[in-house]
């Protein structure tokens, strides 16, 4: 997929807030408040939403969307993801990567042996993790650190993985208890 065809999820609408059509909004942008500056945000089905106003709440924002005037309309938007075209985000900084740019990149080990393709980027609280789908078998999870992924070539659509010892080796990496 060409970068110009990519959409990037920048926000998710949560439950309604109050009775006047406001919604909880989770922003996935580097500067969370910047989500309002991207202009109309698109749902996967093509509907466009513009943020009329936004204020911080405990762990999200409370937003008013143009055209959403009551709780019933807001309820219909719960869990709706909102996207912008990739080109609206501009270039990433040095040693920064958009998740959308990493998806689909080929992964190889330091000797050039193909490992598979990046299919997802996860973060469970301790840093980003790349999920790599090999040609067959279960996916591989690799910490997205400079040590484990020393080379990332977005224009070339490839990255190099230098896994920590035991990461891909079942015997060394097996944490199950020994058999009786």
N, C-alpha and C positions, 0 to 999 in steps of 0.2 A: 504494500500500500504506500503510495506516495505521501510525503509529509503533508502536502496540500489537501489530501483527502482525509487526513486524520482529524478526529475530534478528541478533545481532552476533557474528561470530567473534572469540573472545577468546583462543583457544589452539589449538595443533596438537600432536598426539602424534607423536613421532618413533620411532626404533628402540628396541627393548628395551635396558635397562641391567642387565646381570647375569642371573642365573637365577631370581630370586625374584619376578619380575613387575613390577619397576620399569620405568618408561619415561622417555625424554627428553621434555621438554615445553617448547615455545616459547610464551611468553606475549605477547600483543599488546595488553596493557593499559598505560595510562600509567605506573602503578607495577606492574612485572612481577609482584611477589609478591602483588599484590591479587587475582590470578586465583583464588586459593584461597578468598577471602572471598565469592565470588558464589554459593556453594552448588553444588547439582548443575549440571553442565554437560551440555548436550544435543548429541548427534551429529545429523547431518542426518536419519538414519533414526529418530530418536526415542529411542534408547537414552540413559540418563542415567548420568553418571559423577561420582563425588565424590572429590575429592582427599583422601586420608587423611593424607599427609605429603608434604613437598616441601623440597628443599634445592638451593641454587645449585650449578651446575656451570660449566664453562668458558664456554659461550655459550648455555646454556639452564638448565633445572632438571631435576633427577632427581626424579620423582614416583612415589608409590605410590597407585594408584587402588583404592578399595574394590571387592572382588570379583575383582580381577585378581591371581592368586596365583602364577603361574608364567610362565616365558619364552614358552611356547606361546601363552598367552592374550594376553600383551603384544604378541607378533609380529602378531597379528590386528588390532591397533589402529594399526599404523604408518601415518602420514600422515592419521589421522582428525582432522578439524577439530571443535572444540568451541564451542558457542554459548550465549549467554544472551539472554533477551528484552531488547529495547532499553530498556524502562522500568527495568530493574535498574541501568542505568548512570547514571541521573540526568542532570541538565542539564549541558551543556558549559559551560565557563567563557567569559568574554568573549574574542572572537576565537579561540575553539577550536571545532572541529567534529568530530563523529564521522563517519567515512567513510560509515557507513550512512545518515546524515542527508543527505549530499550526493548520493548515488546517486539518480537520477531527477529532480533539480532542473533546471528549464529554464534555459538560458544564453542571454543576449542581449548584443550589443555596447553601447557607450555611447549609441548613437543609438536603441536599442530593437529593432534588427534581430535576429530570432531566429537563434541559432547552432546550437542543438540541445539535447540532453539529456546531463547528466553520467551516464556509464555506469560509470566506475571512477575510483579514486584510486590513483595509483602513487607509490612512493618508491624511487628507484634509488640513493639515498645523498646526493643533493644537495638534497633537499626534496621536498615533495609536488607532484604533477603531476595535473591534472584531465584525464581523457579524455572528450571531448565528441563525441557522435555526431550529425552534422548530418542533416537529412531525407534527404539522399542524398550519396554520396561517402565518402571516407575520413574516419576520425575525426580530431579535432583534439586536440593535446596542448598544454595551457596551464599554465604555472607557477602554482601556487597560492600567490601572494604578494599582499600588499595592493596593490602597484602594478598587477599584471596582473588581479586580481580585486578591485576596490575595494568592491564591495557584495555581501553575501551575506544573503539573506532566507530563512531556513529555514522559518518559518511560512508565508510566501508562496510557497515552493517555487520560488524564482528567484534567479539571481545575474547580476551584470554583469561582462563581460570587457572590459578595456581592453588589447588585445594590444600587445606591443612592436612597433615598426615591422618589417615584413617577416615576422611570424609566420604570417599567413594569406595573404600575397601571394607567389605562386610565383616571380615574376620577382625580387623583392628578396630573398626568403628562399632561393632556389635556390643550394645550395652545390656543385652538380655542376660539373665542369670545362667550360669553353666548348667548343662544337662546332668541329671543324677547318674 
